[in-house]
Amino acid sequence: MDMRVNKPVSHPMPEIAAFVAALKSAFGEREIDEAIRRGKAGEPTFYACENGRSVGTASSPAGPVREHPRAAANDAR
């Protein structure tokens, strides 16, 4: 008789899963689940990337910080 043993499947994003569990413990399961749901729906409320997998929506980069041309002159006073 050939018996197959089911091996526990490891999570594809174990560090993110642990972090999300800690967030749920700190802030509440409902709030974190809502942020994840909104991120999956296209809002930049949740994004995670680990082991070549990603989930959620990344926020836009802030872009370069630009200083007013006279800012340095004002600092010299």
BALOBA-1460 file (C-alpha; in Angstrom, 3 decimals):
// residues 77
<rec num="1" residu="m" x="0.000" y="0.000" z="0.000"/>
<rec num="2" residu="d" x="1.339" y="3.387" z="-0.990"/>
<rec num="3" residu="m" x="0.738" y="6.025" z="1.694"/>
<rec num="4" residu="r" x="1.327" y="9.652" z="0.938"/>
<rec num="5" residu="v" x="2.325" y="11.965" z="3.699"/>
<rec num="6" residu="n" x="1.134" y="15.518" z="3.462"/>
<rec num="7" residu="k" x="3.936" y="17.883" z="4.310"/>
<rec num="8" residu="p" x="2.955" y="21.215" z="5.787"/>
<rec num="9" residu="v" x="3.163" y="23.855" z="3.114"/>
<rec num="10" residu="s" x="5.276" y="26.791" z="4.158"/>
<rec num="11" residu="h" x="3.896" y="30.252" z="3.570"/>
<rec num="12" residu="p" x="5.223" y="31.853" z="0.362"/>
<rec num="13" residu="m" x="5.848" y="35.103" z="2.282"/>
<rec num="14" residu="p" x="6.719" y="33.988" z="5.839"/>
<rec num="15" residu="e" x="8.268" y="37.261" z="7.056"/>
<rec num="16" residu="i" x="5.342" y="39.308" z="5.764"/>
<rec num="17" residu="a" x="2.879" y="36.837" z="7.312"/>
<rec num="18" residu="a" x="4.579" y="37.224" z="10.696"/>
<rec num="19" residu="f" x="4.622" y="41.016" z="10.350"/>
<rec num="20" residu="v" x="0.927" y="41.110" z="9.406"/>
<rec num="21" residu="a" x="0.112" y="38.876" z="12.398"/>
<rec num="22" residu="a" x="1.954" y="41.333" z="14.668"/>
<rec num="23" residu="l" x="0.078" y="44.267" z="13.109"/>
<rec num="24" residu="k" x="-3.241" y="42.495" z="13.676"/>
<rec num="25" residu="s" x="-2.302" y="41.882" z="17.281"/>
<rec num="26" residu="a" x="-1.379" y="45.537" z="17.791"/>
<rec num="27" residu="f" x="-4.069" y="47.310" z="15.760"/>
<rec num="28" residu="g" x="-6.884" y="44.806" z="15.375"/>
<rec num="29" residu="e" x="-7.675" y="42.188" z="12.787"/>
<rec num="30" residu="r" x="-10.514" y="44.133" z="11.176"/>
<rec num="31" residu="e" x="-8.404" y="47.247" z="10.547"/>
<rec num="32" residu="i" x="-5.473" y="45.372" z="9.032"/>
<rec num="33" residu="d" x="-7.709" y="43.125" z="6.912"/>
<rec num="34" residu="e" x="-9.429" y="46.260" z="5.586"/>
<rec num="35" residu="a" x="-6.085" y="47.847" z="4.647"/>
<rec num="36" residu="i" x="-5.009" y="44.649" z="2.875"/>
<rec num="37" residu="r" x="-8.358" y="44.360" z="1.073"/>
<rec num="38" residu="r" x="-8.107" y="47.975" z="-0.110"/>
<rec num="39" residu="g" x="-4.502" y="47.411" z="-1.225"/>
<rec num="40" residu="k" x="-5.540" y="44.409" z="-3.272"/>
<rec num="41" residu="a" x="-8.326" y="46.508" z="-4.810"/>
<rec num="42" residu="g" x="-5.852" y="49.100" z="-6.109"/>
<rec num="43" residu="e" x="-5.533" y="51.637" z="-3.288"/>
<rec num="44" residu="p" x="-2.014" y="52.309" z="-1.959"/>
<rec num="45" residu="t" x="-2.913" y="51.167" z="1.580"/>
<rec num="46" residu="f" x="-0.969" y="47.889" z="1.610"/>
<rec num="47" residu="y" x="1.916" y="46.500" z="-0.392"/>
<rec num="48" residu="a" x="4.270" y="43.653" z="0.428"/>
<rec num="49" residu="c" x="6.985" y="41.910" z="-1.560"/>
<rec num="50" residu="e" x="8.915" y="38.811" z="-0.488"/>
<rec num="51" residu="n" x="10.490" y="35.844" z="-2.280"/>
<rec num="52" residu="g" x="9.633" y="37.235" z="-5.700"/>
<rec num="53" residu="r" x="5.934" y="37.585" z="-4.873"/>
<rec num="54" residu="s" x="4.027" y="40.765" z="-4.274"/>
<rec num="55" residu="v" x="0.556" y="41.644" z="-3.086"/>
<rec num="56" residu="g" x="-1.290" y="44.947" z="-2.856"/>
<rec num="57" residu="t" x="-0.657" y="48.322" z="-4.460"/>
<rec num="58" residu="a" x="2.609" y="50.176" z="-4.059"/>
<rec num="59" residu="s" x="2.433" y="53.876" z="-3.337"/>
<rec num="60" residu="s" x="3.875" y="56.383" z="-5.773"/>
<rec num="61" residu="p" x="7.445" y="57.481" z="-5.116"/>
<rec num="62" residu="a" x="7.692" y="60.864" z="-3.469"/>
<rec num="63" residu="g" x="10.025" y="62.146" z="-6.135"/>
<rec num="64" residu="p" x="12.987" y="64.447" z="-5.738"/>
<rec num="65" residu="v" x="12.913" y="67.140" z="-3.111"/>
<rec num="66" residu="r" x="13.272" y="70.547" z="-4.679"/>
<rec num="67" residu="e" x="14.450" y="73.536" z="-2.805"/>
<rec num="68" residu="h" x="13.495" y="77.086" z="-3.668"/>
<rec num="69" residu="p" x="16.471" y="78.833" z="-5.351"/>
<rec num="70" residu="r" x="16.577" y="81.538" z="-2.655"/>
<rec num="71" residu="a" x="16.470" y="79.059" z="0.260"/>
<rec num="72" residu="a" x="20.265" y="78.846" z="0.515"/>
<rec num="73" residu="a" x="20.558" y="82.640" z="0.379"/>
<rec num="74" residu="n" x="18.055" y="82.961" z="3.230"/>
<rec num="75" residu="d" x="20.046" y="80.461" z="5.325"/>
<rec num="76" residu="a" x="23.195" y="82.576" z="4.933"/>
<rec num="77" residu="r" x="21.694" y="85.589" z="6.718"/>
